[in-house]
Amino acid sequence: MTTDLLWQYLLQGDILGFVQAVFTSVLGDLFYGFIMLIVLVPLYIRTQSLLAVMVVTLLLSGLFYSLTPVGGIGLMRILLTVALGGLLFWLFTKVMR
């Protein structure tokens, strides 16, 4: 089944779709998680701020949520929930001080 999809991408000349299909067939949802990590880990190392990471996570997961196929939506919902919860926690701890 997976090889039929890969051949379809190759025969249509969609090289980018072929590469993405190879990784998503092997890794599943984790492929999109690794894409997020490629952006978020250097951001945290550079800024040492979880607030910046949470804001970028909200933006990227919202973007990926609208652009990814059905397979990656579950992970994006989890990332959206965690980032929103983290931002609300940060906001309430700032207000309560």
N, C-alpha and C positions, 0 to 999 in steps of 0.2 A: 504494500500500500504506500509506504513512504517513498519507495523508489519510483513509483509512478508519478508522484507529485514532483520529485526532483527532476525526472526526465521532462516533465511538462514545462518546468521553469527553464531548463536548458534549451529545449526545442523552440521556445518562444523568444529566446535570447535575453531573458531576464536574469542576468548574472547576480545582481544584488539580491533578488528574491531567492535564487538558488542558494547563495551563501547563508542567508537568514534561515531558510528552510532546513539546511543541514544542521545548524546550531540549535534551532528550536526542536527538531526531531530528536536530538540527542539530549539536550538539557531541559527542554520544556520551559516552564515559567522562570527557571533560574537564569536563562539567557538574558531576559530583560532585567533581572536583578543585577547581573554582572555589568550590564551597561550602566545602570545607576551607580554601582560601586566605582566604576572607572571615573565618574565625575565627582562623587561625594567624598571619597577617601582623600584625594589630593586637596579638596576644598577644606576639609577638616584639618588636615596637617598644616595647611597654609594659614588658616585663620584661627585655629584652636577655639572655635565657637560653634556650639551645637545649635544656636539660634540660626546662624547662616545656613547650616546644613539642613535644618528643618524647613526653612523657607524655600531653599532650592529643591528639596525633596517634594514639597507641595507642588511647586511649579512643574517639575519634570514628571512626576507621577500623574498629574492632571493632563499634561501633554501626551504622555504615553498612553494614558487611559483612553484618550480619544483616537489615537493613531494605531495602537496595536491590535492585532487580531484577537479573537475570543480567547485564545490560549493564554495570553499574558494579562488579561483583565483581573484575574484573582489576585495576583501579586501586587498589581497597582492599587487595588482596593485596600489591601493590607498596608501598603506604604502610605497611602493617603490618610488612613485612619491613625496610624502611628505618628505621622508628622503633625496632623491636626491635634491629636491628643497632647503631643509634646509642646506644641505652641500654646495651647490652652493652659497646660500646667505651668509653663514659663510665665504666661501672662498673669495667672492667679497668684503665683508666688511673688511676683513683682508688686502686685496691687496690695497684697496682705502685709507687706513689710512696713 
